[in-house]
Structure formats: C-alpha cells, structure tokens
C-alpha cells in the first residue's frame, strides 16, 4: 500500500517538475536572451554616458573661458625671462586648480593637471611641480595647437601611458589687452575607472568602457566598476579590437562583432573631445540571467517534494496498512476456531467497516450485542423484535394451553377493560424480565402493545375466537401465553 502511494505521488511530482521546467524555458528563453532588447539598452547606456561626458567638457570650457579673462593669467606669457615665465605659469596654474576645487559647478571634475601653453604649443609650466616645462605639447596634440592659433576653446582625449597622460583635457585661449592670442590654459580631468563609474551612476547605470587607439593598438583606458574584467580585456584582442577601431567612424551606437559569445558589445565614438580618438563601449551579458539557476531551483523543489512524498506516503501507508493487517490476523484466528475474537480498532476511515464486521460476527455466532451507551441506555431505537421470542408460540401450543387455562381466568381476561389489560400485561412482562436479569430499558409500552395487538389478531384469525395473552415464567424464560376467551 505505502509503496503504491509513494510511487503514484512521486510520478506526479516529477511530471509537474518537467512541465514547469518546459513552461519556464519557453517563456524565459526569449525574455532573458532577447538580443535586440539587450542591444537597445546598451545603446541607450552609451548615448547617456556620451552625453554626460560632453556636458562635463562644456562645463569646464565655459568655466575656463571666464577665468582666462583675468589679467593675472597673462603674466606667464608676457614675462621676458624663461624661468620667470615658468614660475609664473606654475603659480597661476596652482591658483586655477584651487579655484576649480572651490567651484560647486565643477564638483567631480577637479583637475589632475592645469598647465599654460604658448601659441606655438610649448608648455610654460603646470601646477604642483616643474614637469612639462618646455615640452612641445602642440606636436603631440596638433588639434589643440590649431585651436589655440584660431583662439578657440575645445576638449580632447589625451592617452599616453608612457608620459602618465590619461586625461580628458579642455582648453581656452588667453588673450592680451588688444585681443591677440598669447596661448592657452589646459585643464585635464582624470580618465579612470572612478570617473566612468561616477558617469554611469549619473546616467543609465550600465557598464561602460572607454577604449582608445594607442601605440599598441586598441587599448582599454578606463571602465566603470560594473564591467566584468574578462569582458573589458577582450576589447583589445582579436576581431573585437578591429571592430572597436571601426566604431570610431560610426555616427551612432552600433553593435560590435568579434567578441566573446557570452557578451554583447555596443560602441559609439566619444563626442566633444577632439574628433574620433576614443570609443565608448557598453558591455552587457548575452543573457539577462542564468536560466540554469531557475532549473536548479525547480530540481531542488522536485527532490524536496519526493522526500516529503516518501515521508507522507510511509506514514499514510502505515495508517491504512496497520488496521488492515490487524483485520487479516483477526479473521484468520476466527477461521481457526477463535469465535470470541472481536476487533477493537479506532480508525477515522476504517472504523465503520470494523463496526460492521463485529456486528456480522455477533449475528453469525448468535451473540447478543451490547447496544447500550456508557450509562446503560440503549443506543438504538426500541423495536417490537426485542420481545419477539416471547411471542413465538405455535398454534398447536396455543390450542393446548387454552385447554389448560382455568375458565375463570379466561373469563376474567375477557371482562378486563382493554387499556387496563394492556397496561397490566406490559408491567407483568417487564417485571418478569427483570426477575431473570434481562435488560428491559429498550422495551417501550407503545411498541409492546402494538406487537401484542398484532399477534392477538393473528391468533383470533386462526382459532375463530378472541385471544388475549398471559405472562408465564418458565425457569429462565419469559413467555407470553395465548388464552382463548369464552
């Protein structure tokens, strides 16, 4: 029994697990691996980061454009002695850096370098130290030199790891009193992981990498902390690196090819920083989530379900099998001659069956059932059959008894009023039964009188004379004797 319960329910649990897995796979496959949706989200992340970086450049350019109008900033260009120009450049650069730090609009855009460059592209000096003095910056960055000559503000991406230059640089021209361009002030903010993380936190919250074309080809300049290291390093390798190089000519964000199959790359040129020198790349998993994790969870639930089914099946099997085994053992004893065996099994399911088996055994064995409750009261409605034995007198016996009855007794019975007769007969019968120790609580007067009248009618029909009954006690038996009336 228990193994059937466990097997059937286990099959149901397994089938439910299989059906649920198939349903989830069908529904989730297109959702978690929807390439078009992933590319769309990545494109939005690239565009948002691009817009934020361009806004940063514009803010710095405007601030510089206001600062270069200060007469003090002309000093490094107007001094005659080279060393004096260098010292003045460093002094003014330090002052500009402190002013930038104190400006709320430039929060998060504090400069890593502030330097003065003359109209020929030669560096006069920078903040903090005497490095870069006399360095031909215009040669390394011709776009900036051209903008200085034309008196224009602008921004560029500087990436030269060998020179420790990894900045997003903005610049503004410095003019003399007559409006002639003397040179430029450059303002460089770090291009690092912290900067990119701060950028994506302000925008889409995606995963962004900045790639530039350096001396060794495509190189990773910076990435947000949300980018997987393996996915970021793949940008500079194989076909994906060539795809990144081609992205510098894109007009908008597009998917890049050649990367690892587990990742999707979308790139667009970094705008606002001197043409196509850097590429912003959004990196997204090819699948939004690991569907396998869902199936492991379902598998775990199926295993747990099988364990619970096993426990429940074992307990339920014992609950059913134990009373059945007791019934089998008891019936075997009865077949072997133990006629006194009865079943005392209290069971919510089999209790009714056990009661009926005991009743059947009592009837077959001729044993009077105890149908009283705990207080000795009858648990079943009284029936005329309760005193059937006392009335079972055949016709010959009745005729013989009629001859032996004293005529005076018969006359007295005939003269007795009916109501008085039936009341007396019932009381005599009950008293006689009690005298031999029989229970009489289940016998009621109405049922007794009804049965007596039925038998009187039957006897009268047989003998052709009216009949009444008389109680007669014979040893341990109480009989009702039919008396023919005169």
ChimeraX attribute file (.defattr): number of C-alpha atoms within 10 A of each C-alpha:
attribute: neighborCount
match mode: 1-to-1
recipient: residues
	/A:1	12
	/A:2	17
	/A:3	12
	/A:4	11
	/A:5	16
	/A:6	22
	/A:7	15
	/A:8	12
	/A:9	18
	/A:10	21
	/A:11	12
	/A:12	13
	/A:13	19
	/A:14	17
	/A:15	13
	/A:16	14
	/A:17	20
	/A:18	16
	/A:19	12
	/A:20	14
	/A:21	17
	/A:22	13
	/A:23	11
	/A:24	14
	/A:25	16
	/A:26	11
	/A:27	11
	/A:28	15
	/A:29	13
	/A:30	11
	/A:31	15
	/A:32	17
	/A:33	17
	/A:34	14
	/A:35	16
	/A:36	9
	/A:37	12
	/A:38	22
	/A:39	22
	/A:40	14
	/A:41	17
	/A:42	27
	/A:43	23
	/A:44	18
	/A:45	25
	/A:46	31
	/A:47	23
	/A:48	19
	/A:49	27
	/A:50	23
	/A:51	17
	/A:52	16
	/A:53	19
	/A:54	16
	/A:55	13
	/A:56	20
	/A:57	25
	/A:58	17
	/A:59	16
	/A:60	25
	/A:61	21
	/A:62	15
	/A:63	16
	/A:64	23
	/A:65	18
	/A:66	10
	/A:67	18
	/A:68	18
	/A:69	15
	/A:70	11
	/A:71	12
	/A:72	11
	/A:73	24
	/A:74	21
	/A:75	15
	/A:76	27
	/A:77	24
	/A:78	12
	/A:79	13
	/A:80	10
	/A:81	9
	/A:82	14
	/A:83	14
	/A:84	16
	/A:85	20
	/A:86	23
	/A:87	19
	/A:88	23
	/A:89	29
	/A:90	25
	/A:91	18
	/A:92	24
	/A:93	24
	/A:94	19
	/A:95	14
	/A:96	22
	/A:97	20
	/A:98	13
	/A:99	13
	/A:100	21
	/A:101	15
	/A:102	12
	/A:103	13
	/A:104	9
	/A:105	13
	/A:106	16
	/A:107	10
	/A:108	13
	/A:109	20
	/A:110	19
	/A:111	22
	/A:112	18
	/A:113	19
	/A:114	25
	/A:115	26
	/A:116	32
	/A:117	31
	/A:118	24
	/A:119	22
	/A:120	16
	/A:121	24
	/A:122	19
	/A:123	25
	/A:124	28
	/A:125	28
	/A:126	27
	/A:127	23
	/A:128	15
	/A:129	12
	/A:130	14
	/A:131	14
	/A:132	18
	/A:133	23
	/A:134	16
	/A:135	15
	/A:136	16
	/A:137	18
	/A:138	19
	/A:139	13
	/A:140	13
	/A:141	15
	/A:142	12
	/A:143	15
	/A:144	26
	/A:145	23
	/A:146	15
	/A:147	18
	/A:148	27
	/A:149	18
	/A:150	12
	/A:151	20
	/A:152	17
	/A:153	20
	/A:154	23
	/A:155	26
	/A:156	24
	/A:157	24
	/A:158	23
	/A:159	21
	/A:160	14
	/A:161	11
	/A:162	8
	/A:163	7
	/A:164	9
	/A:165	16
	/A:166	20
	/A:167	21
	/A:168	22
	/A:169	26
	/A:170	28
	/A:171	28
	/A:172	27
	/A:173	27
	/A:174	29
	/A:175	20
	/A:176	16
	/A:177	9
	/A:178	6
	/A:179	9
	/A:180	12
	/A:181	18
	/A:182	20
	/A:183	27
	/A:184	31
	/A:185	27
	/A:186	25
	/A:187	29
	/A:188	24
	/A:189	22
	/A:190	20
	/A:191	21
	/A:192	17
	/A:193	19
	/A:194	13
	/A:195	18
	/A:196	23
	/A:197	21
	/A:198	14
	/A:199	23
	/A:200	22
	/A:201	14
	/A:202	12
	/A:203	17
	/A:204	17
	/A:205	16
	/A:206	23
	/A:207	24
	/A:208	31
	/A:209	29
	/A:210	24
	/A:211	27
	/A:212	26
	/A:213	20
	/A:214	16
	/A:215	11
	/A:216	7
	/A:217	13
	/A:218	21
	/A:219	22
	/A:220	19
	/A:221	21
	/A:222	22
	/A:223	25
	/A:224	24
	/A:225	17
	/A:226	17
	/A:227	18
	/A:228	15
	/A:229	10
	/A:230	9
	/A:231	18
	/A:232	24
	/A:233	12
	/A:234	18
	/A:235	27
	/A:236	21
	/A:237	16
	/A:238	11
	/A:239	15
	/A:240	19
	/A:241	22
	/A:242	17
	/A:243	20
	/A:244	32
	/A:245	23
	/A:246	15
	/A:247	24
	/A:248	22
	/A:249	13
	/A:250	15
	/A:251	9
	/A:252	14
	/A:253	23
	/A:254	18
	/A:255	18
	/A:256	23
	/A:257	16
	/A:258	17
	/A:259	18
	/A:260	15
	/A:261	9
	/A:262	10
	/A:263	14
	/A:264	23
	/A:265	29
	/A:266	28
	/A:267	30
	/A:268	27
	/A:269	29
	/A:270	27
	/A:271	20
	/A:272	20
	/A:273	20
	/A:274	18
	/A:275	15
	/A:276	20
	/A:277	19
	/A:278	29
	/A:279	30
	/A:280	27
	/A:281	34
	/A:282	31
	/A:283	27
	/A:284	23
	/A:285	19
	/A:286	18
	/A:287	18
	/A:288	13
	/A:289	14
	/A:290	11
	/A:291	15
	/A:292	10
	/A:293	10
	/A:294	15
	/A:295	18
	/A:296	12
	/A:297	11
	/A:298	17
	/A:299	16
	/A:300	13
	/A:301	15
	/A:302	19
	/A:303	16
	/A:304	13
	/A:305	17
	/A:306	20
	/A:307	14
	/A:308	14
	/A:309	19
	/A:310	19
	/A:311	13
	/A:312	16
	/A:313	22
	/A:314	16
	/A:315	13
	/A:316	15
	/A:317	17
	/A:318	15
	/A:319	15
	/A:320	15
	/A:321	14
	/A:322	11
	/A:323	19
	/A:324	15
	/A:325	12
	/A:326	14
	/A:327	18
	/A:328	12
	/A:329	11
	/A:330	16
	/A:331	18
	/A:332	12
	/A:333	14
	/A:334	15
	/A:335	9
	/A:336	9
	/A:337	10
	/A:338	12
	/A:339	14
	/A:340	11
	/A:341	13
	/A:342	18
	/A:343	14
	/A:344	13
	/A:345	16
	/A:346	12
	/A:347	13
	/A:348	8
	/A:349	10
	/A:350	13
	/A:351	14
	/A:352	12
	/A:353	12
	/A:354	20
	/A:355	16
	/A:356	11
	/A:357	16
	/A:358	16
	/A:359	16
	/A:360	12
	/A:361	17
	/A:362	16
	/A:363	12
	/A:364	10
	/A:365	11
	/A:366	9
	/A:367	11
	/A:368	9
	/A:369	10
	/A:370	9
	/A:371	13
	/A:372	14
	/A:373	10
	/A:374	8
	/A:375	6
	/A:376	11
	/A:377	12
	/A:378	17
	/A:379	12
	/A:380	10
	/A:381	9
	/A:382	14
	/A:383	14
	/A:384	16
	/A:385	13
	/A:386	14
	/A:387	18
	/A:388	14
	/A:389	12
	/A:390	16
	/A:391	17
	/A:392	12
	/A:393	14
	/A:394	10
	/A:395	13
	/A:396	9
	/A:397	11
	/A:398	17
	/A:399	15
	/A:400	12
	/A:401	14
	/A:402	18
	/A:403	11
	/A:404	9
	/A:405	14
	/A:406	11
	/A:407	15
	/A:408	10
	/A:409	13
	/A:410	19
	/A:411	13
	/A:412	12
	/A:413	20
	/A:414	18
	/A:415	11
	/A:416	11
	/A:417	10
	/A:418	12
	/A:419	10
	/A:420	9
	/A:421	17
	/A:422	21
	/A:423	14
	/A:424	14
	/A:425	21
	/A:426	19
	/A:427	14
	/A:428	15
	/A:429	22
	/A:430	20
	/A:431	14
	/A:432	20
	/A:433	18
	/A:434	13
	/A:435	12
	/A:436	13
	/A:437	10
	/A:438	14
	/A:439	14
	/A:440	16
	/A:441	13
	/A:442	16
	/A:443	19
	/A:444	16
	/A:445	14
	/A:446	13
	/A:447	15
	/A:448	22
	/A:449	17
	/A:450	12
	/A:451	18
	/A:452	20
	/A:453	15
	/A:454	10
	/A:455	18
	/A:456	18
	/A:457	15
	/A:458	14
	/A:459	22
	/A:460	16
	/A:461	12
	/A:462	11
	/A:463	13
	/A:464	10
	/A:465	13
	/A:466	18
	/A:467	25
	/A:468	24
	/A:469	22
	/A:470	17
	/A:471	19
	/A:472	15
	/A:473	15
	/A:474	8
	/A:475	7
	/A:476	12
	/A:477	13
	/A:478	21
	/A:479	22
	/A:480	21
	/A:481	22
	/A:482	27
	/A:483	28
	/A:484	26
	/A:485	19
	/A:486	12
